[in-house]
Amino acid sequence: IVYLSPRNNLSLLESTGDGVCRYLFDERLRQYHDYGANIAIVRLLNCHRSSSMLAKFQDFVESVIDRPYEKKVSELVKCVISSPEKSEEDLSSIFCSELVAACLQRMQILPSEPPSNSYLPKSFAEETKKLVFLNDIR
């Protein structure tokens, strides 16, 4: 998640094998480039961000920093096979797409159902057109 921090720094919030971390955006892109990555995918949200939404976003960021990456195979498998078993959100450890979904749910951009742990990275691909946004957000 790319965002402007309260200190006006372009920042990146992501969940990787290192857990949920916040980085300066340009430094993190440089690190990825140094590791051999040369492509970045961006999906922009077209919506007005009210002060209430931004406050919920900041609260969310602060609440998830340093949480571990989701390593429970059962959680990841349930998501991939679309298990009919109703899963409950558990943010004690966080998968990358779960981080994005939970954040958008807190900001009331995505509905609270399905739970954030049912989203996959492909859920956010422009081509899927399966995301249901609230309040005419695109």
Disulfide bonds with the S-S distance in Angstrom:
none
